[in-house]
Amino acid sequence: MILVYDTAVERNPKVLKTCRKYLHWTQRSVFQGELTTAQYRALMAALNTTIDPEYDSIVAYTTRSPDMIESTTLGVDLGGPGDIL
């Protein structure tokens, strides 16, 4: 899963903290990792209660096979210890 968010400044810390409970931070408002179905549902439920759906945006990209994802970084490699997906 790859999750990206764009939220109001006052909600950024809460969204960041929630995402870090489930995923690895890779770049400013970007997280990645592997989740079970239950973890995915819990994360999305927690985020849904945190954001303002009239202003904020969260996009979650999921894939059925981590083997089919390639990533390339240009510039500074931010975030955690390496690729999760």
C-alpha positions as CSV (number, residue, x, y, z in Angstrom):
1,M,0.0,0.0,0.0
2,I,1.1,3.5,-0.7
3,L,-0.8,6.3,1.1
4,V,-0.5,10.0,0.3
5,Y,-2.2,12.9,2.1
6,D,-2.9,16.6,1.8
7,T,-4.5,18.0,4.9
8,A,-4.9,21.3,6.6
9,V,-1.9,22.3,8.7
10,E,-3.7,21.8,12.0
11,R,-4.6,18.2,11.2
12,N,-1.2,17.2,9.8
13,P,0.3,16.0,13.1
14,K,-2.7,13.8,13.9
15,V,-2.7,12.3,10.4
16,L,1.1,11.8,10.5
17,K,0.9,10.0,13.9
18,T,-1.9,7.8,12.7
19,C,-0.1,6.8,9.5
20,R,3.1,6.0,11.4
21,K,1.2,3.5,13.5
22,Y,0.6,1.3,10.4
23,L,3.0,2.3,7.7
24,H,6.6,3.4,7.1
25,W,7.2,7.1,6.3
26,T,8.9,7.5,3.0
27,Q,8.6,11.1,2.0
28,R,6.9,14.1,3.7
29,S,3.2,13.2,3.2
30,V,3.8,9.7,1.8
31,F,3.8,6.3,3.5
32,Q,4.2,2.8,2.3
33,G,3.9,-0.7,3.7
34,E,2.1,-4.0,3.8
35,L,-1.2,-4.2,5.8
36,T,-3.6,-7.0,6.5
37,T,-7.3,-6.3,5.6
38,A,-8.0,-5.6,9.3
39,Q,-5.1,-3.2,9.6
40,Y,-6.2,-1.4,6.4
41,R,-9.7,-1.0,7.6
42,A,-8.5,0.2,11.0
43,L,-6.2,2.8,9.4
44,M,-8.8,4.1,7.1
45,A,-11.4,4.3,9.9
46,A,-9.0,6.3,12.1
47,L,-8.1,8.7,9.3
48,N,-11.7,9.2,8.4
49,T,-12.4,10.4,11.9
50,T,-9.4,12.7,11.8
51,I,-9.9,14.6,8.5
52,D,-12.3,17.1,7.3
53,P,-13.8,15.4,4.2
54,E,-14.8,18.8,2.7
55,Y,-11.2,20.0,2.7
56,D,-8.6,17.2,3.2
57,S,-7.6,14.5,0.8
58,I,-6.1,11.1,1.4
59,V,-5.3,8.7,-1.4
60,A,-4.5,5.0,-0.8
61,Y,-3.0,2.9,-3.6
62,T,-3.2,-0.8,-3.1
63,T,-1.8,-3.7,-5.1
64,R,-2.3,-7.4,-5.1
65,S,1.3,-8.2,-5.6
66,P,4.3,-6.4,-4.2
67,D,6.5,-8.1,-6.8
68,M,4.9,-5.9,-9.5
69,I,6.0,-2.6,-8.1
70,E,9.1,-0.7,-9.1
71,S,10.2,2.5,-7.5
72,T,12.8,5.1,-8.5
73,T,14.0,8.0,-6.4
74,L,15.4,11.2,-7.9
75,G,17.2,13.5,-5.5
76,V,17.3,13.0,-1.8
77,D,16.1,9.6,-0.5
78,L,13.9,10.6,2.4
79,G,12.2,8.3,4.9
80,G,12.7,5.0,6.5
81,P,15.3,2.2,6.1
82,G,14.4,1.2,2.5
83,D,11.7,0.0,0.2
84,I,8.8,-1.8,1.9
85,L,6.9,-2.6,-1.3
